[in-house]
Amino acid sequence: MSVVPYKDKEGSKREQVAEMFDTISPKYDFLNHLLSGGIDIYWRKRAIKLLRKEQPKIILDIATGTGDFAIEALALKPEKIVGVDISEGMLEVGRQKIQKIGKQHIIELRSGDSESLPFADNYFDAVIVSFGVRNFENLLAGLTDMQRVMRPGGTCVVVEFSKPKSFPFKQVYNFYFKHILPLIGKMVSKDTSAYTYLPESVQAFPDGDDFLSIYQKAGFINTKCIPLTFGICSIYVGRK
Ligand SMILES: C[S@@+](CC[C@H](N)C(=O)[O-])C[C@H]1O[C@@H](n2cnc3c(N)ncnc32)[C@H](O)[C@@H]1O
């Protein structure tokens, strides 16, 4: 059984995830930085640095949401960044941010599902995704399509929450993640489920070596996992 945001409602995981992000989109950025103490910004920066040597010119940001990872990727000075997402609410917040910084000629945000990407094979120099893959309805199908649209020699960088393993950090973190974070999230976002879904979906997500084996099944090679911040978050790098 896959973890869905609204257990009492009908609808596929994809539909429920899109509905949930539409609902929380006005508060998403604020809550992200508040609940992570701003460390999410560092995680995205760290991931983008991994692409510095390659200088990819055309980048695809999957599950772009409000565009934070795409905006971070501007540091690579690419010609074009395309961000796709299934939540129109998140995309709209993202478009306004991009307009504000005057980068709409480089970053284009559009509707798109990771499992059936509206792009030709081998098109992008790099594919990136932060905090998106955990929400896919079918992880293998999503990763396989990401691999399809990336050119041979290209690099894929995935950032996702993972489960810390060491005592006592694991215990303290789990208490915060399962009890405090959902309370604050519910109060600010007014969505009853979104911040309960967050720890539940992280718990159910195949992290570390389990993720790497699905990554490889999707066709990525030279894969590696880089754990960050006591293993709360991991970066997964894969090539084609
Ligand atoms: C936690 S947000 C991450 C947004 C952004 N990447 C960031 O780092 O802040 C997850 C996003 O994944 C999107 N998403 C979930 N499943 C998707 C799919 N199958 N295809 C495209 N986007 C998807 C959601 O709509 C949501 O905007």
The ligand as an SDF file (V2000), in Angstrom:
LIG
                    3D

 27 29  0  0  0  0  0  0  0  0999 V2000
    8.0330   18.8490   -1.6140 C   0  0  0  0  0  0  0  0  0  0  0  0
    7.6880   19.6030   -3.1580 S   0  0  0  0  0  0  0  0  0  0  0  0
    9.3140   19.9710   -3.7370 C   0  0  0  0  0  0  0  0  0  0  0  0
    9.3620   21.2030   -4.5760 C   0  0  0  0  0  0  0  0  0  0  0  0
   10.7660   21.7100   -4.9310 C   0  0  0  0  0  0  0  0  0  0  0  0
   11.4640   20.7740   -5.7700 N   0  0  0  0  0  0  0  0  0  0  0  0
   11.5670   22.0460   -3.6980 C   0  0  0  0  0  0  0  0  0  0  0  0
   12.6990   21.5720   -3.5570 O   0  0  0  0  0  0  0  0  0  0  0  0
   11.0750   22.8130   -2.8680 O   0  0  0  0  0  0  0  0  0  0  0  0
    7.2410   18.2180   -4.1400 C   0  0  0  0  0  0  0  0  0  0  0  0
    6.6530   18.5770   -5.4930 C   0  0  0  0  0  0  0  0  0  0  0  0
    6.5750   17.3810   -6.2820 O   0  0  0  0  0  0  0  0  0  0  0  0
    5.4790   17.5250   -7.1580 C   0  0  0  0  0  0  0  0  0  0  0  0
    5.1800   16.2070   -7.7230 N   0  0  0  0  0  0  0  0  0  0  0  0
    4.7490   15.1140   -7.0760 C   0  0  0  0  0  0  0  0  0  0  0  0
    4.5820   14.0820   -7.9220 N   0  0  0  0  0  0  0  0  0  0  0  0
    4.9350   14.5410   -9.1470 C   0  0  0  0  0  0  0  0  0  0  0  0
    4.9910   13.9530  -10.4290 C   0  0  0  0  0  0  0  0  0  0  0  0
    4.6040   12.7010  -10.6290 N   0  0  0  0  0  0  0  0  0  0  0  0
    5.4160   14.7010  -11.4640 N   0  0  0  0  0  0  0  0  0  0  0  0
    5.7890   16.0010  -11.2800 C   0  0  0  0  0  0  0  0  0  0  0  0
    5.7350   16.6140  -10.0910 N   0  0  0  0  0  0  0  0  0  0  0  0
    5.3210   15.8970   -9.0320 C   0  0  0  0  0  0  0  0  0  0  0  0
    4.4300   18.1220   -6.2400 C   0  0  0  0  0  0  0  0  0  0  0  0
    3.3410   18.6800   -6.9260 O   0  0  0  0  0  0  0  0  0  0  0  0
    5.2490   19.1500   -5.4390 C   0  0  0  0  0  0  0  0  0  0  0  0
    5.2150   20.4180   -6.0290 O   0  0  0  0  0  0  0  0  0  0  0  0
  1  2  1  0
  2  3  1  0
  2 10  1  0
  3  4  1  0
  4  5  1  0
  5  6  1  0
  5  7  1  0
  7  8  2  0
  7  9  1  0
 10 11  1  0
 11 12  1  0
 11 26  1  0
 12 13  1  0
 13 14  1  0
 13 24  1  0
 14 15  1  0
 14 23  1  0
 15 16  2  0
 16 17  1  0
 17 18  1  0
 17 23  2  0
 18 19  1  0
 18 20  2  0
 20 21  1  0
 21 22  2  0
 22 23  1  0
 24 25  1  0
 24 26  1  0
 26 27  1  0
M  CHG  2   2   1   9  -1
M  END
$$$$
